[in-house]
Amino acid sequence: MSTSSTANSRTARLIEVFSAIQGEGQNVGTRQIFIRFAQCDLRCHFCDSVHTWEVPESCRIERSPGERDFETHVNPVTQEHLLQWVQRQHQPGLHDSISLTGGEPLLHASFLQSFLPLVRQQTSLPVYLETGGHRPQQLRQILTHLDSIGMDLKLPSVSGETWWQAHRQCLQAAHSAGVEVFVKIIIAAQTDLTDLLQAAQLVAAVSPEIPVFLQPVTPLEQLHPKQVPLAVPRPDQVLAWQSLLKQTLQWVRVIPQTHKMIAQL
């Protein structure tokens, strides 16, 4: 799979656009306009969005915020159309921010570089990026257009992916730019203690004040051939790991995927 951006500055490949409650990390419980981009260059064992790994022929766009009255449009989509769809969702006072999610949104960095100033001008909403935190060059392209970043830190023992250097570069770039950033770490019964220690040291080296969210894995009902089954960590494991990370980090919270508990997309 190519590691270059999948989109030019005028078009993007989408999965969907919709309004929902954010269920993970620092923004949990807030209402967001979600722009879900297609394609990801990672194959995490715990991924619950394997449908975003490739580019579909079409995407689905919600007509009315929260109504799930989707219509279908052909990929790729233009900036103009995406701006229209976001504006249709943007009812006064309803949303707290716009979420760029995926897939991996940074694969569309060239598109976002020109799109984000326009959508910010149109809505005045803060822009929040959800990223795997492994593409520092693309992140630097759009940092000035972001208000906050939720960065996954992939533990090799849980995700099957190893990106320590890239994670460090992304976290440092966001912190140095003064963009609000937090780290999300998926934990499972299989979590290797060495991985957690390395993750804590990586974050602390940038700033011990960066919030870290431990997210117990949500069991998958159906596995992709490139995934392996992961077990939910025991309560005593979670408590011990939080205690360990708090030795070097100021803010370590445990939050599961709350949007699944309330049947949100």
C-alpha positions, -999 to 999 in steps of 0.1 A, spaced: 0 0 0 13 34 -8 23 56 21 18 88 2 -13 110 6 -44 94 -10 -59 128 -21 -49 159 -39 -58 194 -27 -92 194 -43 -107 160 -36 -109 134 -8 -121 99 -3 -146 96 24 -165 70 44 -191 92 59 -202 126 74 -225 126 104 -233 142 137 -228 122 170 -215 122 205 -177 117 209 -171 85 229 -134 85 235 -106 105 250 -106 141 263 -137 152 243 -159 124 255 -195 134 257 -193 163 234 -213 167 202 -192 167 170 -196 168 133 -176 137 122 -158 137 88 -146 101 85 -119 97 58 -112 65 39 -80 44 39 -55 36 66 -19 24 63 -20 5 96 -36 -29 105 -41 -27 142 -53 -59 159 -80 -40 179 -93 -18 150 -131 -16 150 -132 3 117 -117 -22 92 -142 -9 67 -121 23 65 -89 5 55 -97 8 18 -114 33 -3 -151 25 -11 -167 36 -44 -191 58 -25 -196 75 9 -227 82 30 -237 117 41 -262 124 68 -289 148 57 -300 160 91 -278 160 122 -283 129 143 -312 116 122 -292 89 104 -310 97 72 -280 90 50 -277 96 13 -250 82 -9 -224 100 -30 -196 88 -53 -159 90 -42 -138 111 -45 -157 142 -33 -148 178 -38 -141 205 -13 -172 224 -24 -195 194 -18 -179 186 16 -183 222 27 -220 220 17 -225 188 37 -208 202 68 -228 234 66 -260 213 64 -250 197 98 -240 230 113 -270 241 133 -264 270 157 -251 260 191 -255 222 185 -219 211 179 -188 217 200 -163 209 173 -155 191 140 -138 157 142 -114 146 115 -113 108 118 -108 77 98 -91 57 86 -61 79 89 -70 116 81 -34 125 76 -33 105 44 -54 134 31 -30 161 44 -29 180 11 -67 182 9 -70 192 45 -44 220 41 -67 238 18 -100 226 32 -96 234 69 -92 272 66 -124 272 46 -145 251 70 -132 271 100 -143 303 83 -176 288 74 -185 273 108 -161 289 134 -160 255 151 -128 242 166 -111 214 145 -101 182 163 -79 156 146 -80 119 155 -48 103 142 -27 72 146 2 95 153 26 80 129 28 105 100 48 135 114 55 151 80 18 153 71 9 164 106 32 194 103 14 204 71 -19 211 89 -8 219 125 -17 256 121 -53 247 112 -59 224 142 -72 232 177 -67 198 193 -53 164 185 -61 130 199 -31 108 191 -31 70 194 1 55 208 3 20 195 16 -6 219 33 -34 198 20 -61 221 -16 -49 216 -18 -33 181 8 -54 163 23 -20 151 56 -4 161 59 34 156 79 47 185 100 72 166 71 85 146 49 88 177 76 109 194 80 132 164 42 137 161 38 144 198 67 168 199 55 186 168 20 192 183 33 202 217 59 226 202 32 242 181 11 249 211 -18 227 198 -37 209 226 -28 172 224 -37 141 244 -26 105 240 -48 75 238 -34 40 246 -54 9 239 -48 -18 266 -57 -55 266 -49 -85 288 -20 -91 265 -4 -57 272 34 -60 277 46 -40 307 77 -30 288 56 -14 261 37 6 287 69 18 304 83 29 270 50 47 262 51 66 295 87 76 290 80 88 255 52 111 266 70 123 297 100 132 276 78 156 256 58 168 286 46 150 317 15 173 316 2 157 284 -30 138 293 -30 101 287 -61 80 283 -60 43 289 -87 26 269 -95 -10 276 -100 -28 244 -136 -35 232 -140 -71 221 -146 -74 184 -176 -94 172 -160 -103 139 -123 -103 132 -106 -94 99 -81 -120 87 -52 -96 96 -65 -92 132 -60 -113 163 -84 -117 192 -77 -95 222 -90 -101 258 -103 -73 280 -78 -65 308 -87 -75 343 -95 -47 368 -64 -54 388 -43 -50 356 -59 -17 347 -53 -3 383 -17 -14 383 -10 1 349 -26 34 357 -6 35 389 26 27 369 20 55 344 11 80 371 47 77 384 59 98 354 27 114 341 4 139 358 -29 129 340 -37 93 334 -74 84 330 -92 52 322 -122 56 298 -137 28 276 -155 34 243 -185 51 258 -202 57 224 -208 20 220 -225 19 254 -251 44 241 -253 30 206 -237 60 188 -218 55 156 
